């Protein structure tokens, strides 16, 4: 997850989404994969991709950057269970928020961006995040 020094706005959201996707596509793998790459493979233990771990995300998960872990309350606010392509933390209209980018539900050439209020994170009992903005954009 990337931290944003600035905020999200409807007028600049498309550029922010494209920048976020571009940076997510060029990031090195997450810690699990990075730890594996640091170690040289041995003859006794050769690693092979596990088909169950690759297919467990979603059959429609694009072959891009590793999936992003979205807080459960933010995912509930979005109302979709699709694997996130990218996520960034920032602010929207003065509220602490998450920008989450998912594959578009019906058009593979597009993505769907969601800005969700982050106030739900860490709340006990868990509450659904408030959806502040959603827009669809062409995939970069």
Secondary structure, 3 states (H helix, E strand, C coil): CEEEEEEECCCCHHHHHHHHHHHHHHCCCCHHHHHHHHCCCCCCCCCCCCHHHHHCCCCCCCCCCCCECCCHHHHHHHCCCCCEEEEEEEEECCEEEEEEEEECCCCCCEEEEEEEEHHHCCCCCCCCCCEEEEEEEECC
